[in-house]
């Protein structure tokens, strides 16, 4: 994996649009840092046997780097333990296909920071057990908001942070509170 990571850091674009995570991979940290990614990209975790980190997997320090518009997840994310800064500054991403399961995630530090175009996301019910910040986007669909709220684990005292311009309903706001969570941001309609 270190050889592949070194190879990826020496190129400026990914030659294809598919990443299959090795069965024994422990970290994909910084794998695609400052690397242009095709508009549609697929991550396949079906072979993954142990836990793996996606910390800064698609992190970029440059706004001119090509960003995927659609990210497909095959095989789920239940074995990903770290999503910190996962898609940092990938401002063009609009859709993440595949249910995100944060059940075993211990690090969830701003995985969607500067993802201002993100509209579509699906979260496994009850899988979020730590503060969840998705405040960089204000264009999430109502279905995505519902999925995120459904993803909040019941009875935990954490914070769901939304963009102050993100429209949500009073019912959605009440659902966050009913789970024991604090809502930060969100424009209640």
N, C-alpha and C positions, 0 to 999 in steps of 0.2 A: 504494500500500500504506500509506503514512503516513496518508492520509486515512481509510482503513478502520480502521487502528489507533486513530486519534483518535476515530473514531466508536464503536468498540468500548469504549474507555475511558470514554465518556460514557453508556453504557447499563449496566444491571445484570443483564441476561440476554440470551442469544443467542436470536434469534427462531426459528431453525430448528436442525437437528441435523447440518449438513453444511458442511464447509469444503473447497473445492477450491483447491489451491495453484496459483497462476499459474505459467505456464511459465518466467518469468524472475524469480520471487521469489528473493530472496537471504536474507531473514530473516523469520521469524514471531515473533521475540523479543517476549515480553510481550504477545502479541496478546490473550490471554484472562485476563490478570492480574486477579484479584478479580472475575471475571465468572461468574455462575452458568451452568452448562453442562447441557443436557438429559441425562437418565439414559442415553440411548444417543446416541453422537456418532460421526460418520464424518469421517475425514481422507482426502482423495483427492489423491494425489501423481502420478497418471498423466500429467499434462501437464508436470510439472517437468523442465526441460532441464538446468539447471545445479545447483550445490550450494546448499543452503539450511540455515539454522539454525533449530532448534526450541528454542533456549535459553529457558527459562522460559515456554514456550508456554501452559501451563495453570497457571502459578505462582499461588498464592494466599496471602495473609497472614491470611486469616480462615477459621476452622473452620466457620462457618455458611453458607458459599458452597455452592450446589448443585453436586455433582460427578457426572460421568458414572459409571455403574456399568459400562457396556460402551463401549469405545473400539474402533472398527473402522478398520483401516488398509487403504486400497485403493491399489494401485500400488507398494507397498514403501517402504522407508526407506533404500535404498542411497545416495541422494544427500543425506542429511541429515548434516551435518558436526558439529553440536553438539546434544547432548541434555542438557546441563547443567540440572539442576533442572526438567526437562521437565514432570513431573506433581507438583511440590512441593506437599505438603499436600492433595492430592486423595484424602483418606482413604477415600472410598467406592468408588473404582474397584476392580472385581473381575476384569475380563477385558479383555485386549487381543487382539482378533482380527486376524489378519494377522501374518505373520512379520516380526520386527524384524531388520533387516540393519544391523549396525554397522560394516560393512567400511570405509567411508570416514569414519567418525566420529573426529574428533580430540579432541573434548571430551565426556567421559562422566561428569561430576561429579554423582553422586547423582541420577540421573534419576527415581528412585522414592522419594525421601525422604518419609516420613510417609504412604506409600501402604499403610496397615496392613491393608487388606482384599484386596489383590491376591493372586489365586489362580492365574490362568491367563495364561500368557505363552509365546510361541514365538519362538525366536531362530535366525537362520540359522547353520548349522554353520560354525565357524571364523571368525566375523565379529568377535569381541570381541578387541581388541588392546591394551586398557588396563585398569587396575583396574576391577572391576565391583562396585558396592555395591547390594545389594537387601535390606539388613538391616532395613528398616522393617516388613517383613511376615514373619509366621511361619506363614502359611497357604497357601503355594505348594503346588500339587499335585505329586505325584511326577513326572508328565509334564512339568510346568514346570521342575522341578529338572533333569531329564534334558536338556531342551532348552537350558537355560542352560549346563550343563556341555558339551554338544555345541557350543555357541556359542563356547566358549573356544578361542582359537587355540593350536595345538600349539607347544610349545617356547618359550613366552614366560614370563618370570618376573614375573608380576603377581599380584594378590590378588583372590580371589572372596570377598566379605564377605556372609555370611548372618546372619539373626537367630539368636541363641543358642538360641531355642526352635523353630527350623525343623527338622523331622525330615528326616534324610537317612540313606541306608543306608551301610554300610561300603564297598560297591562304588562308590557315587557319590563318596564321599570319596576313595577310591583313584584314581578316574578323574580327579579334579581334580589330584591329585599327579602322575599319569602324564603329564599335559599340561605339567608344569613349573610349575604355578600353586600358590600358597599358599591354603589354605582358612582363613578366619577366621570363627568362629561355626559354627552348625549343630549340631544335636543328633544325633550318630551313633547309630543304632539297631542 
